[in-house]
């Protein structure tokens, strides 16, 4: 049984009264993953900025 199938099986066993909380938790996990991805991109930008802002880079990309 795959992880997804196991999760679906467990969701089917959750009482209806808890489904709203489960949906909220899944939204939270999705937002957290998006924030972590965004954070990684921002950290990469600051470390690469010194290379991007060089005159040689401007020259290399001027025709695009």
Backbone bond lengths (Angstrom), bond angles and torsions (degrees), N, CA, C in turn:
res aa  C-N    CA-C-N  psi(-1)  N-CA   C-N-CA  omega(-1)  CA-C   N-CA-C  phi
1 X - - - 1.454 - - 1.539 108.14 -
2 X 1.344 116.07 132.43 1.462 120.22 -179.94 1.531 110.56 -75.48
3 X 1.311 115.20 165.07 1.474 119.81 177.31 1.529 110.51 -58.40
4 X 1.329 115.71 -43.04 1.464 120.05 -178.53 1.529 110.71 -62.90
5 X 1.323 116.71 -43.38 1.474 120.18 178.70 1.521 110.84 -63.60
6 X 1.319 117.42 -40.04 1.455 121.41 178.52 1.525 111.40 -64.35
7 X 1.316 116.48 -41.90 1.467 120.62 178.43 1.524 110.21 -64.31
8 X 1.317 116.99 -44.92 1.469 120.57 179.14 1.521 110.02 -60.44
9 X 1.313 117.23 -41.91 1.465 120.96 178.64 1.527 110.47 -61.19
10 X 1.319 116.18 -43.77 1.470 119.53 179.71 1.524 111.30 -67.61
11 X 1.323 117.50 -36.62 1.472 120.52 177.16 1.524 109.86 -61.79
12 X 1.312 116.86 -40.47 1.465 120.43 -179.92 1.529 111.80 -63.43
13 X 1.330 117.18 -21.91 1.463 121.01 179.26 1.529 112.95 -89.44
14 X 1.327 117.15 -9.74 1.468 121.04 -178.63 1.526 109.57 -73.78
15 X 1.336 116.79 133.95 1.473 119.17 177.17 1.534 110.81 -62.28
16 X 1.330 116.13 146.50 1.466 121.17 -179.42 1.521 112.58 -53.12
17 X 1.320 117.02 -33.95 1.459 121.36 -178.00 1.531 112.07 -63.27
18 X 1.319 117.65 -21.89 1.466 121.11 -178.17 1.524 113.76 -101.11
19 X 1.325 117.54 -3.86 1.468 119.91 -176.43 1.530 112.80 -64.24
20 X 1.321 117.69 -34.26 1.473 120.74 177.25 1.519 111.22 -63.10
21 X 1.323 116.27 -43.43 1.464 120.30 177.76 1.518 110.77 -64.26
22 X 1.307 116.74 -39.71 1.456 120.92 179.13 1.527 110.36 -63.80
23 X 1.318 116.99 -42.60 1.465 121.07 177.94 1.531 110.41 -62.27
24 X 1.339 116.96 -42.04 1.461 121.07 177.33 1.526 110.94 -60.86
25 X 1.325 116.72 -42.77 1.460 121.08 -179.43 1.526 111.11 -64.43
26 X 1.330 116.72 -40.78 1.466 120.09 178.30 1.535 110.95 -64.57
27 X 1.342 116.93 -39.45 1.470 120.91 175.47 1.525 110.34 -61.52
28 X 1.344 116.04 -42.94 1.455 121.31 178.67 1.528 110.74 -59.12
29 X 1.323 117.25 -46.26 1.465 120.70 -179.45 1.528 111.19 -62.34
30 X 1.325 116.13 -39.82 1.461 120.35 179.38 1.533 110.94 -65.20
31 X 1.338 116.83 -43.32 1.460 121.30 178.44 1.526 110.83 -64.97
32 X 1.327 116.69 -41.23 1.458 121.31 179.97 1.526 110.49 -61.33
33 X 1.316 117.30 -43.82 1.464 121.20 178.54 1.525 110.75 -62.56
34 X 1.328 116.85 -41.06 1.470 120.61 179.50 1.527 110.59 -65.64
35 X 1.327 117.37 -40.45 1.464 121.09 179.30 1.523 111.18 -65.94
36 X 1.322 117.08 -40.24 1.462 120.30 179.01 1.526 110.78 -64.97
37 X 1.325 116.19 -39.14 1.467 120.31 178.09 1.523 110.01 -64.81
38 X 1.323 116.41 -43.65 1.453 121.36 179.45 1.523 110.65 -64.52
39 X 1.315 116.63 -41.62 1.460 121.58 179.57 1.525 111.05 -61.97
40 X 1.311 116.76 -41.61 1.468 120.67 178.82 1.520 110.70 -62.61
41 X 1.312 116.33 -40.02 1.467 120.23 179.87 1.523 110.28 -65.07
42 X 1.327 117.15 -41.57 1.463 120.45 179.62 1.525 111.29 -65.63
43 X 1.331 117.32 -39.85 1.457 120.43 178.46 1.520 110.45 -65.34
44 X 1.318 117.43 -39.05 1.463 120.72 177.83 1.512 110.66 -64.26
45 X 1.326 116.05 -39.40 1.458 119.91 -178.70 1.523 111.06 -60.39
46 X 1.316 117.50 -44.83 1.465 119.22 -177.46 1.523 111.68 -66.52
47 X 1.315 117.56 -33.89 1.461 119.15 -179.67 1.527 111.93 -77.64
48 X 1.331 117.94 -27.15 1.457 121.20 -179.38 1.527 113.19 -92.00
49 X 1.338 115.72 -14.71 1.461 120.32 -174.85 1.532 112.12 -55.30
50 X 1.334 116.66 -38.39 1.471 119.23 -178.15 1.528 111.48 -61.33
51 X 1.339 116.94 -31.21 1.460 119.90 177.79 1.518 111.96 -81.08
52 X 1.313 116.89 -34.25 1.468 120.77 -177.68 1.522 112.51 -70.30
53 X 1.311 116.60 -30.83 1.466 120.30 -172.08 1.530 112.55 -93.24
54 X 1.293 117.56 27.84 1.455 121.95 179.11 1.527 109.76 -96.57
55 X 1.324 117.37 147.66 1.474 120.03 178.55 1.532 112.88 -56.65
56 X 1.328 116.87 -33.31 1.464 120.16 179.57 1.526 111.14 -62.41
57 X 1.323 116.52 -37.16 1.470 120.43 178.60 1.522 110.51 -67.91
58 X 1.322 116.28 -43.12 1.470 120.00 177.57 1.525 110.67 -57.73
59 X 1.320 115.60 -44.01 1.462 120.21 179.64 1.522 111.49 -63.47
60 X 1.324 116.56 -42.71 1.465 120.94 -177.60 1.528 112.41 -65.58
61 X 1.320 117.92 -29.76 1.468 121.29 -174.00 1.530 113.32 -106.97
62 X 1.314 118.61 5.58 1.474 120.77 -172.98 1.531 113.67 -63.99
63 X 1.329 117.90 -25.35 1.466 120.56 -176.87 1.519 113.79 -88.11
64 X 1.292 117.91 -0.59 1.470 119.94 -178.58 1.499 112.32 -92.48
